[in-house]
Amino acid sequence: MQNADSVNMEPGDVVVIAEDSSAPVLGKIPVPRIKLAANANDTAVVGVVDQIMYVPDEATRNAYEAQQQADHDAAIRSQNNMESKHDPMANIQNRISDEEGTLHHDPNAASARPEGYCSVVTLGAYKAVKADASFGAIRAGDLLTTSSHAGYAMRVSDKAAASGAIIGKALSSLDKGIGTVPVMVTLK
């Protein structure tokens, strides 16, 4: 997903789909634009930021895609000409690796800058969602929703108001203040 906010996003941030629907496309996949959740019980919630991603520059991406097409074409030619023992790919120099050519996790990045990319957990257990217990203590098993504290989850206090805005269930407790709790992400 792409950061459509004006601030950096970090792992653990609670995010929502941005109103701007002009999703960029990487390859053939539309990339949703997101921003920090900043309203209580926001039904646009999509999950929790996990990893920071990077996209190579356009020239590298184009060279990678051309290389992938050449690999495919060579494989087809080789299949059609089984007698040939010559590998048409053997002489290619300076191959672009998958890591250089596509969207990948950046283990050295601590946050996704505006217009940057990140992966978002939308289902399953996640290690640490940012949570704010100033709206009520969080206990393991409590439902979590978006809070008015940008990027943070809070305990659901009104199930009707949180309908459609559930992030998931807390897997540990947070008595007061802000912190992180593991969560079972089950958007509903």
N, C-alpha and C positions, 0 to 999 in steps of 0.2 A: 504494500500500500504506500501511497505517497503522502508526505506531510504537507497539508494545505494550510497549516497554521502559520502564525508569524513567529512562533517560538520553537525551540528544539524539543524533540520528543525523546524520552528515555525508556528503557525497558521497565515495565511495570505500570506505565501510564495507561489510563482508561481512555479509549478513543471512540469517536462517533464519525459517521459519514459526514463529510463537509457538504454544505448546501450546493456548492459548485459541482455540477455533474459532468464537467468536461474531463473525464478520466483519460489519462494518457494510455497508450497501448505499447506494451513491450512484446515484440514478436506478434502474436495473435491474441494476447491476453490483455483485457482491460485492467488497469490498475486503479482500484478505488482511491479517491482522495479523502484523507481523514484529518481530523483536528482533535485537540484535547476535549474531552467531555467537560462541560462547564455548567451544566444545568442539572438539577436534581431530577431523577427519573426520566432521563432522556431516551426516547424510544429509537433514536438513531444509533445507539450504542452498537459497536461491532466487535469489541474485544479488548485485549490487553497487548501493548507493544512488547515484542519479544526480542528480536534481533535487528541490528542496524544493517542495512544492505547498501551495496554500491552498484552503480551502473557504469560500465566503461564508456569512454568517449565514443562519439558517433563513428569516427574512422575505424576504431578497433572493432566495434560491433559490426560494421559493414564488412570488414575484412574477415571476421569470424563467420558471418553468414555466408559469404562467398566461398570460404573454405569448406563449410559444411555442405554446401551445394556441390562443390567439386568432389568431395568425398563420396557423396551419394551418386553422382554421375559416374565416377570411376568404378564404384561397386556394380552398377548396372552394366557398364561396358564389360567388366570382368566376368560377370555372370553370363553375358551373351557370347563371350569369346572364351570358353573354358579351356581351349588349347593353349592360350597364351600363358606363359609362366612368368611374364614380366608384370611386376606390381606397379601400376601407374602412379601410386602414391609414394613409392620408395624414394623418389628424388626431391620431394617437397621439403624445402628448408624453412626454418623460422616459423613453425606452426604456432598458431595462436591457441593457447589452452582454453578449456571450458571456463576456467576461473577468470580469464582475461576477457572472454567474449560475451558473457551473460551476467545476469543479476545474481549477486552472491553476498553472503554474510561477510561483514567486515569485522573481524574479531578485535580490532584495535579501536573501533569507534564506540564512544560512550553515549552518543545521542545522534538522532537524525535531524539535520538542519532543515529549515523550511525548503520545500521542494525536493528534499531527500527521500530516501526509501527505507522502509522497515517491514519486517514480517510481523503479523499480528496473530495471537492465539485466539481462535474463535470457538474452540471446543476442546475439552480435556483439562487435565490437571496442569496448573502453571505455578511456578515456584514463588512468585512474589508480586502481587498486585498492590499498588499504592492505595492505602486506605486511610480514612479520616474518622476517628472514633469520637470526634467532638459532636457528631450528630447522634450519638448513642454508641455505647460499648458494643463491640463486635464479638460474638461467640462462635466457636466452631459449629458449623451447620446453619448459621444465619444466611439468608439470601442477601446478596449485595447488588446495589444499583449505582448509578452515577450520582455524584454529589455536585454541589455548587462550587466546591473547591476543585479548580481545573485539574483534570487528570487523575482525580482520586475517586475511589469507591466509598460508599457508606452502607451501613446496615439498612435494609428495607424496614421502614416503620409503618408504612401504609401500603399493603399489597395491592389495593385497587389503583393507587396512584403510580405504582411501579410496574403495572401490567405492561408487558412489551418492552420493559427497560431493565430486565434482570441480566446481570453479568454472569452470576453463578452463585455457588455456595462457598462460604469461608471454610477453610480447612484448619484454621487455628483462630486464636482469639487476639484481640487488641482492646485493652481496657480503656485507654484514653489517649488523646493526642493523635499524631500522625505516625504512620509506620508502614510496614508491609505485612501482608498475610498471604499464605498460599491459598489458591482458589481452584475450585472445580468449575471451569468456564462452561456454562450451559446457557447460552443466550436464549431468552424467551420473553 
